[in-house]
Amino acid sequence: MVIGLFAGYGFVIGTFVSMVLFYGYSGQSKYFDAANVYTITDIIQHCLGFVACIFALWRMRLLNFPYHDPHSHDPHHAAHANQELLDMILLAVGLIGELCFSISGLMGLYGTRKWEPFSVALVAAHVARIVQAIVQSFLICIASKLKINQSRKRDHPGKQTITFLIILNIAIFIMNLFESDKVGTSSAVVEFYGTETWVFLVRTFSPLTVFFRFHSSVCLAEIWKNTYASKH
């Protein structure tokens, strides 16, 4: 768990440095530089998140799917199943918002067909967001049903990576909360949709992207607590 914590702290420090640069450029009215900082940070964050999710899935292959008697009337199991269902519904809502936000941006960029360096970076950022969000949601759905083996209680396979992903999602949540409504976008995309339509899209889906990161961190914390519990 120590490695996951240190890696997470390093990620948080990098995120805060990016936020300082972002607000520094914004304070000097260098909005294009601020947007570049946000976009590059977005790409790096989601690429690291994707790698961490793949590694977590690979490590957690060593865990078990526990058997539950479908005819059992255990109230604790029923309450846990209901909570898990609610978490999955909320996760799906956040994921839909994340996908709609990124796909809207990609459609606007494709419609303009102005492939300047900043537009290419935005495409990479949107694609990275989509891929990471889908893979992370898959990880949460699978990992929430796993339990640690008796023989694996010393090494806790995947626990350090889950720790890192919790911190990663909190860091992205904080950055999106303070910057997502302030960061610039390609002016060609705004012209493609029209100012009113683009503002509507951002105000509709941007809060869901923030919610997705917050709820993902909650789900991952539940996995950290329940999947590796000594008693089950």
C-alpha positions in Angstrom: 0.0 0.0 0.0 3.0 2.3 0.6 4.0 2.3 -3.1 0.4 3.2 -4.1 0.3 6.0 -1.6 3.6 7.5 -2.7 2.6 7.2 -6.3 -0.7 8.9 -5.5 1.0 11.7 -3.6 3.3 12.3 -6.6 0.3 12.4 -8.9 -1.4 15.0 -6.6 1.7 17.1 -6.5 1.9 17.1 -10.3 -1.8 18.0 -10.5 -1.4 21.0 -8.1 1.7 22.2 -10.0 -0.4 22.1 -13.2 -3.2 24.0 -11.4 -0.7 26.7 -10.3 0.5 27.1 -13.9 -3.0 27.2 -15.1 -4.1 30.0 -12.8 -0.8 31.7 -13.3 -1.3 31.9 -17.1 -5.0 32.8 -16.6 -4.0 35.7 -14.2 -1.7 37.0 -16.9 -4.5 36.7 -19.6 -2.5 34.0 -21.4 -5.6 31.9 -21.9 -4.2 29.8 -24.8 -1.2 28.8 -22.6 -3.6 28.0 -19.7 -5.7 25.8 -22.1 -2.5 24.0 -23.3 -1.5 23.3 -19.7 -4.9 21.9 -18.9 -5.1 19.8 -22.1 -1.6 18.3 -21.6 -2.3 17.5 -18.0 -5.6 15.9 -19.0 -3.8 13.6 -21.5 -1.1 12.6 -18.9 -3.6 12.0 -16.1 -5.9 9.8 -18.1 -3.1 7.8 -19.8 -1.6 7.1 -16.3 -5.1 6.2 -15.1 -5.6 3.8 -18.1 -2.3 2.0 -17.4 -3.1 1.7 -13.7 -6.5 0.2 -14.5 -5.0 -2.4 -16.8 -2.4 -3.3 -14.2 -5.0 -3.5 -11.5 -7.1 -5.9 -13.7 -4.0 -8.0 -14.3 -3.1 -8.2 -10.6 -6.7 -8.9 -9.4 -7.0 -11.9 -11.6 -5.5 -13.7 -8.6 -8.7 -13.0 -6.5 -11.9 -15.1 -6.3 -15.5 -14.6 -7.3 -17.3 -15.7 -4.1 -20.3 -18.0 -4.3 -23.6 -16.7 -2.9 -26.6 -19.0 -2.5 -29.4 -17.4 -4.5 -31.9 -18.8 -2.0 -30.2 -17.3 1.0 -32.2 -14.7 3.0 -29.1 -13.1 4.6 -30.2 -9.5 5.2 -26.5 -8.3 5.2 -26.0 -9.8 1.7 -29.3 -8.3 0.5 -28.3 -4.8 1.8 -24.9 -5.1 0.2 -26.4 -6.1 -3.1 -28.8 -3.2 -3.1 -26.0 -0.8 -2.3 -23.9 -2.3 -5.1 -26.8 -1.9 -7.5 -27.2 1.8 -6.6 -23.4 2.4 -7.0 -23.5 0.8 -10.5 -26.5 3.0 -11.5 -24.7 6.2 -10.3 -21.5 5.0 -12.0 -23.4 4.5 -15.3 -24.9 8.0 -15.0 -21.5 9.6 -14.5 -20.0 7.5 -17.3 -22.7 8.6 -19.7 -22.0 12.2 -18.9 -18.2 11.7 -19.3 -18.8 10.0 -22.7 -21.2 12.6 -23.9 -18.9 15.4 -23.0 -15.9 13.9 -24.8 -17.9 12.7 -27.8 -19.4 16.2 -28.2 -15.9 17.7 -28.2 -14.7 15.1 -30.8 -17.7 15.7 -33.1 -17.0 19.4 -33.0 -13.3 19.0 -33.7 -14.1 16.6 -36.6 -16.7 18.9 -38.0 -14.3 21.9 -38.1 -11.5 19.9 -39.8 -9.0 22.5 -38.7 -6.2 20.2 -37.5 -3.9 22.7 -35.8 -1.6 21.4 -33.0 -4.0 22.4 -30.2 -6.9 20.7 -31.9 -4.9 17.5 -32.2 -4.1 17.7 -28.5 -7.8 18.1 -27.7 -8.6 15.0 -29.7 -6.0 13.1 -27.8 -7.4 14.4 -24.5 -10.9 13.4 -25.4 -9.9 9.9 -26.6 -7.8 9.4 -23.5 -10.8 10.4 -21.3 -13.2 8.0 -23.1 -10.8 5.0 -23.0 -9.8 5.5 -19.3 -13.4 6.1 -18.2 -14.7 2.9 -19.9 -11.8 0.7 -18.6 -12.1 2.1 -15.1 -15.8 1.5 -15.0 -15.2 -2.1 -16.1 -12.6 -2.5 -13.4 -15.0 -1.2 -10.7 -17.8 -3.6 -11.9 -15.5 -6.6 -11.8 -13.5 -5.7 -8.7 -16.6 -5.0 -6.6 -17.5 -8.7 -6.9 -14.1 -10.1 -6.0 -12.8 -11.3 -2.7 -9.2 -12.0 -1.6 -8.0 -15.6 -1.3 -6.9 -16.9 2.1 -3.5 -17.7 0.5 -3.2 -14.1 -0.8 -3.8 -12.1 2.4 -0.1 -11.2 2.7 0.5 -9.7 -0.7 -3.0 -8.3 -1.4 -2.7 -8.3 -5.2 -4.0 -5.1 -6.7 -4.5 -3.2 -3.5 -1.7 -0.7 -4.1 -3.0 0.1 -7.5 -6.5 0.6 -6.2 -5.0 3.0 -3.6 -3.3 4.9 -6.4 -6.6 5.0 -8.4 -8.5 6.4 -5.5 -6.0 9.3 -5.2 -5.9 9.7 -9.0 -9.7 10.1 -9.2 -9.7 12.6 -6.3 -7.0 14.7 -7.9 -8.8 14.7 -11.3 -12.1 15.6 -9.4 -10.4 18.6 -7.8 -8.8 19.8 -11.1 -12.1 19.4 -13.0 -14.1 21.1 -10.2 -11.9 24.2 -10.3 -10.8 24.4 -13.9 -13.3 22.6 -16.3 -15.6 25.6 -16.5 -12.7 28.0 -17.0 -10.5 26.3 -19.5 -10.6 27.4 -23.1 -11.5 25.2 -26.0 -10.9 25.4 -29.7 -12.7 28.5 -31.0 -13.6 26.5 -34.1 -15.6 24.0 -32.0 -17.6 26.9 -30.5 -18.3 28.2 -33.9 -19.3 24.8 -35.1 -21.9 24.3 -32.4 -22.7 28.0 -31.8 -22.0 29.7 -28.5 -25.4 29.0 -26.9 -25.4 25.3 -27.8 -21.8 24.8 -26.7 -22.5 26.5 -23.4 -25.5 24.2 -22.9 -23.4 21.1 -23.6 -20.7 22.2 -21.2 -23.1 23.1 -18.4 -25.1 19.9 -18.9 -22.2 17.3 -19.1 -19.4 19.0 -17.2 -21.0 18.5 -13.8 -21.5 14.8 -14.7 -17.8 14.4 -15.4 -17.0 15.9 -12.0 -19.5 13.5 -10.4 -18.1 10.5 -12.3 -14.6 11.1 -10.7 -16.1 11.7 -7.2 -18.3 8.6 -7.4 -15.5 6.5 -8.9 -13.2 7.3 -5.9 -16.1 6.3 -3.6 -16.6 3.0 -5.4 -12.8 2.3 -5.4 -12.7 3.0 -1.7 -15.4 0.5 -1.1 -13.5 -2.1 -3.2 -10.4 -1.3 -1.1 -12.3 -1.9 2.1 -14.5 -4.9 1.1 -12.5 -6.9 -1.4 -9.5 -7.2 0.8 -11.4 -7.6 4.1 -10.2 -10.4 6.3 -13.8 -11.6 7.0 -16.3 -12.3 4.4 
